[in-house]
Amino acid sequence: MKNKIYSYRNSVCLLLMLACVSIIAQEKQKPLIIEQQGSFAVGGTIIENPGTFDPYNPTPAGQTLRGDHAYVFYQIPVTARKFPLVMWHGIGQFSKTWETTPDGREGYQNIFLRRGFGVYVIDQPRRGDAGRSTVTATITATPDEQQWFGTFRIGIYPNYFEGVQFAKDPATLNQYFRSMTPSIGPIEIPIMTSAVSALFTKIGPAILVTHSHSGGMGWLTAILNQNVKAIVSYEPGSGFLFPEGEVPAPKPSAGGTLEASGISMADFMKLTKIPIIIYYGDNIPSDPIKNPGQDGWRVRLEMAKLWRDKVNKYGGDVTVIHLPEIGIKGNTHFPFSDLNNIQIADLMSKWLKEKGLDK
Amino acid sequence: MKNKIYSYRNSVCLLLMLACVSIIAQEKQKPLIIEQQGSFAVGGTIIENPGTFDPYNPTPAGQTLRGDHAYVFYQIPVTARKFPLVMWHGIGQFSKTWETTPDGREGYQNIFLRRGFGVYVIDQPRRGDAGRSTVTATITATPDEQQWFGTFRIGIYPNYFEGVQFAKDPATLNQYFRSMTPSIGPIEIPIMTSAVSALFTKIGPAILVTHSHSGGMGWLTAILNQNVKAIVSYEPGSGFLFPEGEVPAPKPSAGGTLEASGISMADFMKLTKIPIIIYYGDNIPSDPIKNPGQDGWRVRLEMAKLWRDKVNKYGGDVTVIHLPEIGIKGNTHFPFSDLNNIQIADLMSKWLKEKGLDK
C-alpha cells in the first residue's frame, strides 16, 4: 500500500517535472534529468607473470596485469525508452566522438539523452581510458593532422569543401584534432568485438551505433551477441562481411584497396535478422579521382551498397543512405557532430521509429 | 517584460521540480538534474614538421600534431553553487577515480553533483582520453597489480587489511585494477600544471580536488592561477613546496626517499592565500616498518604536517586530517571511493561550508 501511494505521488511528480522542464525549455535547452549514470570496465583479459610476489621486495614476478577491456560511461534518463544506444567510436577516436562537438554544440550523447534513450559511450580496448593493454606498444608522435583533414573529408588541406558542415574557425579545428587519441597496441579485432559483446551481455538488448572503423567490428559484434537489436552505422570504413564464396573483388582506390571478408553462411545469416542503416556524407566521388582523402570513400560506399544487396537478398533489412542523394549536403566523415547534426539525428530517430526501436 | 514573466515561471517550476525530486528520493536515489554537460580539450601544444604537405601524396612533411592537452568532462547541475569542483586523478589513474566506485557505488562525481556542485573531471595530458602526446613513448605491459594493492594500502597482497574500507569480492578488484591506464610519455610537471591552469582560466574560480600525484601538481597550479580558490587534497604523494632555504631534509622510507622542493618566497606566499585541506587514510605507520607499501606513506604524512606548519607559519590556512585520529578507520589511498565515501564526502562538505566555499 505504501508503495502504491509512493508510486502515484511519483507519477504526478514526474509529470509536473516534465511539464516544468518543458516550460523552461521555451527559452533555453532543457536540463537533462538523469536517473543514473556511471562507468565501468567490461571484457578484457589478464596476464600473469610466473614466480611468487614478494610484497617486501616487489618485482614483476608473480604479479598480474588486467587489460584489453573496454571502458564505458553511461547515462540513463528518467522514463527511458526500452533500448539504450551503445555508441562506438572510429579510428583514432574515443568517446568524445559522441560528446560536445568540436565547435561546442551538443553531440549525440546529449541529443539522444534528450530524446529519452539511455546512452553508453565506449572507449574500445587499448584506446583512451581503456589504455591498459596486455602487449607492449610504442606510440609514435607523428604529425598527421593535415592528412586526417582530408581523410575525414573536411576538405583538401588547407581548403575546406564548399558548403562543408564544419565550422571554419581555428578553435574548432583545435578541438577537432585534440579529439583524437592513439591506440596502445594493435587493434586486434577479436579483442574489440569480445569486449563490446561483453557489454551487450551485461546491459541486455540495445542498439549499436558505430562510426567508421567500428562499422565492420559492429557487424561482427552482432554475430557474437543477439542483444544487438539493430545497428546504425555512420560511414563504415572496412570489414564488410559476405558469405564465403560470394565475396566481391577487392576495390582499388587512390586511398588504398578495400577488401571484403568471407564468413560462414550461418554467421552471415545472423546479419539478416536485425535492421541496419548505413549513412554516408558528402564529397564522395562517383568516379575515381586522384585525391585519396575522397577516393577511399567512393569504394566504401560502393562496397556498402553491394553488402546491402547481399544481406537483403538473404532476407535482411539493410538501408544505405547517401546523404546528398536525399538532399542533405556538406556532411563530413562525422555527420553526427557536423553543423547539421540535429537533422542527422532526426533521420536516425525517424528510422528507429519506423523499425519500432524507440518504444 | 517577457523575460521577467519567463523568469518568474521558471523559478516556480524549479521549486516544484526540486520538491518533487525530493519526494521521489524518499524511496530511491534522486535523478540528477543537469543544466549542461559536455567535454573539451584544454591547454596543450602543437608541433609542426618542416616541409610542405601534399594532400595527393601525404607524408609527415608539412603536417602538425596537437598534443599534451588535458581532456575534461563536465556537468553543471541546475541552481549550481558558485564554485565548481575540478577533480584531478593521481598516478596511473584517469577520470574514473571520481566516477563509479570499484564496487559499483556512486563516486565523488555523482555525490557532489547531488550536493549542487558543478563537477569537472580531468584526464591529465598524456593520460587516458588525453593520450595525444607530442613525444614518442613506449608503454610496457608489465604486471604490477600486486604492488599497487600494497602501495594503495588495500592490504599486503594477498591479504586485506583488517577492517579495510574496500569490498573483498573479485569483481571489485577487477574493476579497481581496470581503473588504471598508462601515461603516454613522461609526466612532465609543467605540461600538467599549465594544462590544468588553462582549465581554471577557461572556467573561472573553482575548487581543486587532487589525489596522490596530482597533490603536488595542485599546489603548483594554485601558484600559476588565482582562480584556484581552495584545494582539497587526498593523500598527496609528492611535490611538497617550501621556501628556498627552508626545505626540510629528505625523508627515507622502505618505499623510497621523499624529497621536498624549494620555490621562491613570492610563489610560496601564494599558497598562504587559499584554504587547503589534506586527508590521509588508515594503515600508515607512525614508526618505520619494512613494508614499502605502507612505509612510503609514513614519510608523506610527516612531510604534509611539516608543510602545513610552514604554510601556516607564514599566514596560511592548511589543515591535515589523519582520518584514524578522528575515529575514521580502514581507509585506503582512495578515501573518496572507499566503502565509507559518503562519510568522507561529508567531511569535505563540512570543511567547504566552514570556509564559505559552498555558497
Interface residues (C-beta under 8 A of the other chain):
Chain A: Y6 R9 N10 C13 L14 L16 M17 C20 V21 I23 I24 Q26 E27 Q29 P31 L32 I33 I34 E35 Q36 Q37 G38 S39 F40 A41 G44 I47 E48 N49 F53 P55 Y56 P58 P60 G62 Q63 T64 L65 R66 G67 H69 Y71 F73 V78 F94 S95 K96 E99 T100 G104 E106 N110 D123 G128 D129 A130 G131 R132 S133 T134 V135 T136 A137 T138 I139 T140 A141 T142 P143 D144 E145 Q146 Q147 G150 I156 Y157 N174 Q175 F177 R178 S179 M180 T181 P182 I184 G185 A254 K290 N291 P292 G293
Chain B: Y6 R9 N10 C13 L14 L16 M17 C20 V21 I23 I24 Q26 E27 Q29 P31 L32 I33 I34 E35 Q36 Q37 G38 S39 F40 A41 G44 I47 E48 N49 F53 P55 Y56 P58 P60 G62 Q63 T64 L65 R66 G67 H69 Y71 F73 V78 F94 S95 K96 E99 T100 G104 E106 N110 D123 G128 D129 A130 G131 R132 S133 T134 V135 T136 A137 T138 I139 T140 A141 T142 P143 D144 E145 Q146 Q147 G150 I156 Y157 N174 Q175 F177 R178 S179 M180 T181 P182 I184 G185 K290 N291 P292 G293
